[in-house]
Amino acid sequence: MAKICLCLTEKTLSQDMVVLEKYRKYVDLVELRVDCLEADERLLIRRFPEMVDLPVILTIRRERDGGRFTAGEGSRISLLSKALAFANADRRHNFAYVDMEDYLNVPSLEEVARTFGTRIIRSYHNIQGVEDNLVARMRGLQQVGDELVKVAVMPHSLEEVVRVVKAARETKDMDKILLCMGHFGTPTRILAEQLGSQISYTTGKGACVAAPGQLDPQELAELYRFRDITAKTRIFGITGFPLTITFSPTFFNTVFALEHRDAVYVPFPTDAIQSFMSLAAELGIAGASVTVPHKEGILPYLSQVSQEVQCIGACNTIVSSPQGWIGSNTDALGFSDALLGFIGKKSFKGKRITIIGAGGAARAVAAEVYRLHGKALILNRNALRARDLATPYRFAWGPLDDQGIARMDKYEDIIIQTTSAGMEGHAEADPLELYTFSGKEVVMDLIYKPERTCCLQRAEAAGCRVLNGYAMLIRQAQLQYGHFMGLEFPQHLMARMHV
């Protein structure tokens, strides 16, 4: 079973111990990153395994491999020798592992390690990308049969992650640690067991990250229930890009835990939707939420779509079936349930509404406004996209500029902002900066982080009733659960979820 390793990257051993005690119950072993220690502290590392009472990986990583060790190779070998040579007869107080890169060949050092029960991790790091001959590279790493092979690569696209997952399948017979660093690598850290990878490396909150993309150990252990993941665990997830802000893993993994369901929900940052579909086939993904910018791009990969998807032209939920992928859209009903509940109405009859944006979310909103008898004006920076969305519903449309804003005086009962402008990371953006709120409008922004965008702050200050995207998010996720599981969402769980 794959284990959780906490990387310790503080400047002193005592500081490392403070971090360990905070996370001890979530981890199975630790990695002492000697290269992060102050010079004087490096002389004391021999005592560390006895201090922690957990298996310890000894690592001194050079700058060329993403570490901080800047002294010569002779100094590094000397430090490793001192840490291993004066080993304790009680093997529990020795380093359990020593990480030695593929180019570090010191037979005398390796002999000492094996004599005192320290297993060698033969590692290879590539921060430039994923080479084509990854399997051959992995096979060539193992110099002696008892070594644990470690390969850590930095993919620059999801397609490169697919290559790593395929390599994992082709090396099932090997004892290995296999992971992808960086943003695209998140799934490999959560699904280590699926890849046959024996260790997943983590870093505590606020600590110096040992390698880009490492998760917090508590998050990995509790939210993703890492230790419960097996080859039989059903995999669900969310695909989008850049996918830096998503509430869905918290929602679904909390539900799965409360139900004691053997399932996990994983974020899959996806720069190209075809790459995600390839990865889904490799991992046997059972279902996924689809978010920007792939709600329309996913359509060619679906063998069957719901009536909502046919009408809207966008899909946010896919489920695997023997006949292929089935696509649905829960954004539409999630939106209308949330907004109608907020204004206390059963339809939009008699309401004149402005919709900002013309992407996948705007498509769902426009379809529901039309279905529920509302009239709308669609404004978008690209006016042609606004026209294309508005035409089937005979809605008004225009550019998102002073000319378009001037038309809002006839469509200001409700204003719905559907773009990503104002999301965390771009919080200063306000797509309606040219519009002056009167205080009579109901304003909904589909963004839920931050809780109040610049647009909503201005509207609220003017006296408007405002609603963010949280209620819609919860409702559409509940509907997605129904598609994933073929069951009604158990509403009684909401009181226990604290989300």
Sequence and secondary structure as in RCSB ss.txt:
>XXXX:A:sequence
MAKICLCLTEKTLSQDMVVLEKYRKYVDLVELRVDCLEADERLLIRRFPEMVDLPVILTIRRERDGGRFTAGEGS
RISLLSKALAFANADRRHNFAYVDMEDYLNVPSLEEVARTFGTRIIRSYHNIQGVEDNLVARMRGLQQVGDELVK
VAVMPHSLEEVVRVVKAARETKDMDKILLCMGHFGTPTRILAEQLGSQISYTTGKGACVAAPGQLDPQELAELYR
FRDITAKTRIFGITGFPLTITFSPTFFNTVFALEHRDAVYVPFPTDAIQSFMSLAAELGIAGASVTVPHKEGILP
YLSQVSQEVQCIGACNTIVSSPQGWIGSNTDALGFSDALLGFIGKKSFKGKRITIIGAGGAARAVAAEVYRLHGK
ALILNRNALRARDLATPYRFAWGPLDDQGIARMDKYEDIIIQTTSAGMEGHAEADPLELYTFSGKEVVMDLIYKP
ERTCCLQRAEAAGCRVLNGYAMLIRQAQLQYGHFMGLEFPQHLMARMHV
>XXXX:A:secstr
  EEEEEE  SSHHHHHHHHHHHGGG SEEEEEGGGS HHHHTTGGGHHHHH S EEEE  BGGGT  B S HHH
HHHHHHHHHHT  SSGGGS SEEEEETT   HHHHHHHHHTT EEEEEEEESS   TTHHHHHHHH SSTT EEE
EEE  SSHHHHHHHHHHHHHTTTS EEEEE SGGGHHHHHTHHHHTBSEEEE  TTS  SSTT B HHIIIIIS 
GGG  TT EEEEEEESS  S SHHHHHHHHHHHHT SEEEEEEE SSHHHHHHHHHHHT  EEEE TT TTTTGG
G SEE HHHHHHS   EEEEETTEEEEE  HHHHHHHHHHHHHT SS TT EEEEE  SHHHHHHHHHHHHTT E
EEEEESSHHHHHHHHGGGT EEEESSHHHHHGGGGS SEEEE SSTTSTTSTT  TTTT    S  EEEES  SS
SS HHHHHHHHTT EEE SHHHHHHHHHHHHHHHHSS   GGGHHHH  
